[in-house]
Amino acid sequence: MAGEELPTGYLEAGEEYLAAVQKLGLRPRLAGWGWEESSARWLLVLATSIYDAGGPFEMNELLFKAYNAGITPKQISPFIVRVFSPEILPAYALDAIPGEQEYTAHDPMTKEETARFKGYITLDLYGTKVSALHLYHTKNIAAPMSYMERQREWQKFRKNVEKLAA
């Protein structure tokens, strides 16, 4: 993976960002740094179920509001934050242990997947390569959230950002 050396301070800044959005009610199932090949830069990648409830436009709008209000750390611009639905991730990615050199899948993988993920697990999220080396420990949600749970959590996150940004 190109750009495999994460610049100094990125891990700490990402931890601060993750803590800030978690306080707002955003509970990512996966969080870490990924290398976007097309722009040759590092991006902070989050996968959260409430993305499906609010949608990409409103999610980005709220992240910009939080940034502009100083709720999230200034070191991480919303321009380098990418949010995805966990629905696009393979199940084994949500079980990945940050920093693990060896990965044992809990869910069955095909022979091709097993061969591909020997050593560090690396996901390709629409051109952004995310390695287990650069993941954060997140509080996993035991099971996928129902539609109503996603809606409630989305409304909580939205209200928290708007209240603090006012």
C-alpha positions as CSV (number, residue, x, y, z in Angstrom):
1,M,0.0,0.0,0.0
2,A,1.5,3.3,-1.1
3,G,1.9,5.9,1.7
4,E,2.1,3.1,4.3
5,E,3.8,5.3,6.8
6,L,1.2,7.3,8.5
7,P,2.5,10.9,9.1
8,T,3.5,11.8,12.7
9,G,0.5,13.0,14.8
10,Y,-2.2,11.4,12.6
11,L,-3.0,8.5,15.0
12,E,-3.3,10.9,17.9
13,A,-5.4,13.4,16.0
14,G,-7.7,10.6,14.7
15,E,-8.2,9.4,18.3
16,E,-9.2,12.9,19.3
17,Y,-11.6,13.1,16.4
18,L,-13.1,9.7,17.2
19,A,-13.6,10.7,20.8
20,A,-15.3,13.9,19.8
21,V,-17.8,12.3,17.4
22,Q,-18.5,9.5,19.8
23,K,-19.5,12.2,22.4
24,L,-21.9,13.5,19.8
25,G,-23.5,10.1,19.4
26,L,-21.7,8.8,16.3
27,R,-20.7,5.2,17.1
28,P,-18.5,3.9,14.2
29,R,-18.2,0.2,13.8
30,L,-14.9,0.8,12.0
31,A,-12.6,3.8,12.2
32,G,-9.1,4.3,10.8
33,W,-6.8,5.9,8.3
34,G,-6.8,5.0,4.7
35,W,-4.7,5.9,1.7
36,E,-6.7,7.4,-1.2
37,E,-4.8,6.4,-4.3
38,S,-6.3,8.9,-6.7
39,S,-5.4,12.0,-4.5
40,A,-2.3,10.4,-2.9
41,R,-3.4,11.4,0.6
42,W,-4.5,10.0,3.9
43,L,-8.2,10.0,4.8
44,L,-9.9,9.3,8.1
45,V,-12.4,6.6,7.3
46,L,-15.5,5.9,9.5
47,A,-18.2,3.2,9.0
48,T,-21.4,3.8,10.9
49,S,-25.0,2.5,10.7
50,I,-26.5,6.0,11.1
51,Y,-25.0,6.9,7.7
52,D,-27.8,4.9,6.2
53,A,-30.4,6.9,8.2
54,G,-29.1,10.4,7.4
55,G,-27.4,10.0,4.1
56,P,-24.1,11.3,2.8
57,F,-25.1,15.0,2.2
58,E,-26.5,15.5,5.7
59,M,-23.7,13.5,7.4
60,N,-21.1,15.7,5.7
61,E,-23.0,18.9,6.5
62,L,-23.1,17.9,10.2
63,L,-19.4,17.1,10.2
64,F,-18.6,20.5,8.7
65,K,-20.9,22.2,11.4
66,A,-19.1,20.3,14.1
67,Y,-15.7,21.3,12.7
68,N,-16.6,25.0,12.2
69,A,-18.0,25.2,15.8
70,G,-14.8,23.7,17.2
71,I,-16.5,20.5,18.4
72,T,-14.1,18.3,16.4
73,P,-10.4,18.8,16.4
74,K,-9.1,21.4,14.0
75,Q,-6.2,19.1,12.9
76,I,-8.7,17.0,10.9
77,S,-10.5,18.9,8.2
78,P,-13.9,17.4,7.2
79,F,-12.5,17.4,3.7
80,I,-10.4,14.4,4.6
81,V,-13.1,12.4,6.5
82,R,-14.9,9.7,4.6
83,V,-18.0,8.1,6.1
84,F,-19.4,4.8,4.8
85,S,-22.2,2.4,5.7
86,P,-21.0,-0.7,7.4
87,E,-23.3,-2.5,5.0
88,I,-20.6,-2.3,2.3
89,L,-18.0,-3.9,4.5
90,P,-17.3,-7.6,4.5
91,A,-18.2,-9.1,7.9
92,Y,-14.6,-10.1,8.6
93,A,-13.5,-6.4,8.3
94,L,-15.8,-5.5,11.3
95,D,-14.0,-8.1,13.3
96,A,-10.5,-6.9,12.4
97,I,-8.3,-6.2,15.4
98,P,-6.3,-2.9,15.0
99,G,-2.6,-3.4,14.4
100,E,-2.9,-7.2,14.0
101,Q,-0.3,-8.8,11.8
102,E,-2.2,-12.0,11.5
103,Y,-5.9,-12.1,10.9
104,T,-8.2,-15.0,11.6
105,A,-11.6,-14.7,10.1
106,H,-14.6,-15.5,12.3
107,D,-16.8,-15.7,9.3
108,P,-16.1,-18.2,6.5
109,M,-14.0,-16.7,3.7
110,T,-13.3,-18.0,0.2
111,K,-9.9,-19.4,-0.6
112,E,-9.1,-16.2,-2.6
113,E,-10.1,-14.0,0.4
114,T,-8.0,-16.1,2.8
115,A,-5.0,-15.8,0.5
116,R,-5.5,-12.1,0.0
117,F,-5.7,-11.3,3.7
118,K,-2.7,-13.3,5.0
119,G,-0.8,-10.8,7.1
120,Y,-2.3,-7.4,7.5
121,I,-5.9,-7.1,6.4
122,T,-6.4,-4.3,3.9
123,L,-9.8,-3.1,2.6
124,D,-10.4,-1.2,-0.6
125,L,-13.2,1.2,0.0
126,Y,-13.8,2.9,-3.4
127,G,-10.1,3.6,-4.0
128,T,-9.2,4.1,-0.4
129,K,-6.9,1.4,1.1
130,V,-7.5,0.9,4.8
131,S,-5.1,-1.3,6.7
132,A,-5.5,-2.9,10.1
133,L,-2.3,-1.2,11.0
134,H,-4.2,2.1,11.0
135,L,-7.5,1.1,12.7
136,Y,-8.8,2.3,16.0
137,H,-10.5,0.2,18.6
138,T,-14.2,1.0,18.4
139,K,-17.0,-0.2,20.6
140,N,-18.6,-2.7,18.3
141,I,-22.3,-2.9,18.0
142,A,-23.2,-6.6,18.6
143,A,-25.7,-6.8,15.8
144,P,-26.8,-4.6,12.9
145,M,-29.2,-1.9,14.0
146,S,-32.8,-1.9,13.0
147,Y,-34.2,0.9,10.9
148,M,-35.8,2.5,14.0
149,E,-32.6,2.3,16.0
150,R,-30.6,3.9,13.2
151,Q,-33.2,6.7,12.9
152,R,-33.1,7.4,16.7
153,E,-29.3,7.4,16.8
154,W,-29.2,9.7,13.7
155,Q,-31.6,12.1,15.3
156,K,-29.6,12.1,18.5
157,F,-26.3,12.8,16.6
158,R,-28.0,15.6,14.5
159,K,-29.5,17.3,17.5
160,N,-26.3,17.1,19.5
161,V,-24.3,18.7,16.7
162,E,-26.9,21.4,16.0
163,K,-27.2,22.2,19.7
164,L,-23.5,22.6,20.2
165,A,-23.0,24.4,17.0
166,A,-25.7,27.0,17.7
